[in-house]
Amino acid sequence: MSQPNATQLHQFIIDHFSLDELKTLCFNLGVEFDDLGGDGRAGKARELVLTMQRSLRVDHLIAHLSQASPEAYRQRFQQSPAIPVVSARMRRNPRQVFISHAHQDATFAQRLAGDLRARDIPVWISPDSIQLGEDWPDAIDRGLDESGVVVIALTPHALTSYWVRKETSTARLLAGRNEIGLVFLDVAECEMPSSWKTYQYTTFRAGYERGLNELLQYLNGGSVRPVITSPPDRHIEERTGIELVRIPAGPFLYGDDKRVIDLPEYWIGRYPVTNAQFSRFVRATNYRTTAEQRGSGWVWAGSKWDEVKDVDWRHPGGPKTSIDDGDDHPVVQVSWDDAQAFCDWAGLALPTEEEWEKAARGPDGRVYPWGDDWIAGLCNTREDQVGGTTPVGRYSPQGDSPYGCADTAGNVWEWTESWFDEGQTRRVMRGGSWNFNQYLARAAYRGDYHPDDRAYDVGFRVVRRPPSQAL
């Protein structure tokens, strides 16, 4: 029997795949389910078949259908397609180039792949390098494992592509371990995440041939320029010494349900406020913390926090909270009012939880600052077993958010401006801490404390809004 036609494949999917199974099929084929036209399961199935036809990948669709429902496929079509065994992963080839691109930018990516191959440079590019019957995620992992250089084609489509984001996150980790080279290709104007701007790049906007020659120079052992962060993207506050990062206006996916929220532009602290920065405030104002004002709890004693009562101020089993030799650690043991007093002095504000979350996860709704998957060693949570705070930025840039904000997962909980409850008795805390596990370090997780509360894993960061947007 000949290969099934489009109508037969469409009917087979309707008969044997539920909606969730159809979504999984699309994921394994590297097709964005939500981008498919059509209404309902039948409409989506029809568009999937047409998409695979247009991309000349019907054989891949058939392979996946027969693997997902082998007995049903054999009975329907009286045959099982011959699917070669996926080859074992090869050792990393230092010369092989992995091209990461959004499917909308396939024309550019395929041109680049052809030009590199014409110069005897091996290339891994989807979908060409996907083997028959191979799940798309496994193929991507294989390509990254086998390649010595990853190039990211930067366009507006790339910044919203799940696969480009995922590939970039993995490539940054590998580059940080000196296992691969990483180069960003400036193909079209887009709002590039600040944390990506520390890597090398070539521009194709001044002409394709110029960009290609720069890339070839790098691949042949030369160097290309690092991305320079433009001054408007970063700012140092003179009074506090706090580095602020610009968060551009626009929508982002908020909360665990990933609903769309649109925010105006604002600036947020790249790091939590440090002991040194809080000390500057105390020295300038002779500020007494709320604990000291009330004669109980913790007080600031010049260079460390002390307990008013005659008890061990470190807490049994807890970390030492003295800031001696810890100027670059986040300040802790601050109540919400202490944090607000600092902001009033600095002419800044505490972020709303929406502002905090956008800065922590970027516009694409990722689970953690670096992506959707938990990766050990990228932040200070209980899994890392540090047992206390770490200097701000210790896990940069690998653990940074898309905008370059550090420590938005772990290290210390951070106060926000927002109320947690309708009765306005508790404030929202974000980010998790060294003392809690990875689940609470998710960008969307909402913790809460009474404004009077303080702890050895609670701090804050600040925002600056244009005057017209001030709360």
Beta strands, then each sheet from edge to edge (+ up, - down):
strand 1: 93-100
strand 2: 123-125
strand 3: 147-154
strand 4: 181-186
strand 5: 200-203
strand 6: 234-236
strand 7: 243-247
strand 8: 250-254
strand 9: 259-263
strand 10: 266-269
strand 11: 298-300
strand 12: 305-307
strand 13: 413-419
strand 14: 427-430
strand 15: 447-449
strand 16: 458-460
strand 17: 463-464
sheet 1: 2+ 1+ 3+ 4+ 5+
sheet 2: 6+ 7- 10+ 17-
sheet 3: 8+ 9-
sheet 4: 11+ 12-
sheet 5: 15+ 14- 13+ 16+
end
